[in-house]
Amino acid sequence: MAINDLMKEELILQLLYTFFSIIIIFTVEEIICFVIIKKRGELENFKEYKAKQKKPYFHSQYLYQNKKYLFAIKFTLIVFVLLRAFVFDANYLDSKTYYDVNGYIYNNSIDILFYDEAGECYSIDKETGYFIDSDNNLTDKCYVDVSGNVADTGQSALYISSIPGVSYNLNGEIYFTNTYIYWDKDSRMHYFNSHKDIIVDDYTFVVDIKTGDCSIKEK
C-alpha cells in the first residue's frame, strides 16, 4: 500500500544517512590522526608499525597509544556528530510542516484532510491508505488529481509509474497517491517523496503509457 511504500522509503533514507554518517565520522577521525602524526614527525614510525601488523592498522590505533589524543579527538568528533544531527533534524522538522487546501496546519501528512470537486471531505485511513468519507466509511479511493481533488477512481483503473506516488490512466492523465501530497502556507500543492519536494504547478509530469516511465519537467 502507499503508506507502507512511503515508510519504506523513509526507513531506507534514514539507514543511508546513518551509514554515510558513520563513514564520514571514521574518515574525519583518521584525517585528524594522520595530521597529528605527520605534525609530530612520526609518519615513518607509523608505517613501520603498520608493516608489522597482520591485520588493518589505522592512524587512530597508533595515535591512541597516547591517551591525551584519544580524549581530544573523541570530544571533537562528538561535537561534530551533535552539530550534524542538529542540522539534519532542524531541516527534517522544517520539512514536516503541512497544510491542507484550506490552510489548516498538520504535523503529519497522513492527517491532512482532502476534498473532492463537490466539496466532500475525506481523511486518510492510517492502516490501508485509502480515503475515509465524511460518514466514516472506508472507500476504494486513494488518489488525487493534479488539482488536489480526490479522484473518483479506484486503484484498479490506474497504473503505477516509475516515480513513487505517481500513477496514470491510459489517457496519460496523472494522479498522485494521497500520502505524497500536501499544501504549503501559500496554498501551493506539493508532491514529495524521499528525494524531492516540488510545487506541482511549477512542473509538468509526462508519462509514457506504454512503459510507465515518468519524468518531471520544470515549466
N, C-alpha and C positions, 0 to 999 in steps of 0.2 A: 504494500500500500504506500501511498505518497508520504505519510508521516514516517514510516519506517525507513524509507529511502532517504529522507532528509536527516533523520537521526544517524543513519549510517555514514552519510557524507560528513556530518559534524564530528562524529567519532573519529573517522579517518583523518580529518583535518587536525584534530587535537593530537592524535597519535603522531602524525608527521611533525607537528610543531614540537612535541616532546622529544622526538628522535633527533631532529635538527638542533634543538637547544642543547642536548647532551653533546652532540658533535662539536658545536660551537664552543661550549664551555671547556671541553677537553682540549680543543685546538688552542684556545686563548691561554689556558694553563701551560701548555707545552711551549708556546711562544714566549711567555713571561720567563719560564725557567731557562729556556735557551739564551735569552738576552742576558739574564743574570750570570749564567755560566760563562758566556763569552766575555762579559764585562770583567769577570774575576780572572780571566785568562786561563780557564780550566777546560777549554774545549777539547784539547788533546787528551787530557786525563779522562774526560767523559768517553771519548772514542775508545780509549784503551779498556775502560770498564765494560763498555758495550760489546767489544770484541771478545771478551772473556765469557759473556753470557750465552747460554744455550737457548734462551727464550727472549722475546722482545724486551728491550731495556730503554726506558724513556728518560727524557731530561729531568722530569719531576722526580723519578726514583733516585737519580744521582743527587739532585739538589736537596731532597728532603732528608738526606743524611744529617743535614744541618737543620735542626728543628725550628730555628728562628724564621727560616724561609717558608716552612710549612704553614705557620700561622699567618704570616703576612700575605701569602698568595691566596690561601683559602679565604681570608677576610675579603680580599679584592674580588674574588670570584662570587662570594655570597652577595656582595653589593651589586655586582654585575647582574646576577640572576634576579635579584629583587627589582632592579630597575627595569630589566627586560620584561619581567612578569607584570609589573605595574603598567608599562606602556601597552602591552598586549591586552591586559584586562580592561584598561581605560578605553581602548579602541573597540574592544568587544562589547563593552557596556553601551558605548555610544551608538553602536550599530543595532542595538536591541531596543530602540525606541520606535514604536509602531503606532500608526493611526489607521482608522477606517476611513471610508469615503466621506463620512460626515464630520470628521475631525476629532473623534473620540480617541484617546490615547490608551495604549496597551503595553504591557511588559513582555508579552509573548505573542508571536504571530498567530499561534493557533487559537488565541482568544478573540481575534478580530471578527467583527460581525460583517456579513456581506448582504447584498440586496440584489434582487432581480429587477428587470425593467419595469415591473408593476409596483415596485416598492416593497415587496415582501422581504422580511428579514430572515437571515439564516446564520446559524452558528456552525462550528466545525465539531464533529464528533471526534473526541481525542483517541478513541480506540480504532476506528476504521478510517478516519479521514474524510468521510462523506458528510454532506451538509445535513443539519437538522433544521426542519422548518419551524415556523412560529408556533405550531401546535405540538412541538416536541416530537415530531415524527421523523425517523431516520429516512432520508431519501436515497436515491441512487445517483445523486449529483455530487461531483467533487471538482468541477471545473468552472472557471470564469472566462469570459471573452476578453478581447483586447481593451474593452472599455471598463472592465472590472465587474460587469454584471454576472450574476450567477447564470450559468449556461444551462438551458433546458435540454440537456443531452446526457445520456448515460455513458458509462465508461466504454461499453461495447461499440459505441458509434465513433470512437476516436482511436487514433493510432499514436503510439509513443514515438517521439522524435529522438534525435541523437543528443539533444540538450535536456538535462534533467528538469522536470516540471513543465515541459512544453509538449503539447500534443497537437494533433491536426486532424482534419477530416479530408475526404477525397477531393474536396474543392480547394484545398490548400489553406483553409481558414485556420488560424492559430487559436489555441485555448491554453490556459495556464492552470496547473493544479493549484488548488486554493492555498496550500501551505507555502507556496513560493511567491505570494503576492501580499503587498501591504501598501499603505499610503503614507506620505510624509506630512509634516505640519503645513505644507503649502498645497495640500490636496493633490499631489502628484503621485500617480500609481507607479510602484516599483515592482520589478521582477528581480528576485535574488536567489542565489544558491551559494555554495561554499566558496566559489571562485569569483563571483561578480555580484554587483548590486547596481542595477541601472534603472533609469526612468523610462518607462515603456514608450511614452510619446516621443522620446528622442531617438528611438531606434526602430528599425524595420526587421521583422522576423520572417525569413524566407525559408521555406521547406520544399524539398524535393519529394513529392508524394510517392515516387517510385522506390526511393531508397530510404526515406525517412531522415536523410541528412538535413540538418537545420543550421542556418547561420544567422548571426545578429550583426546588422549593419547600421552604422550611425547615419541618421538622416542629414 
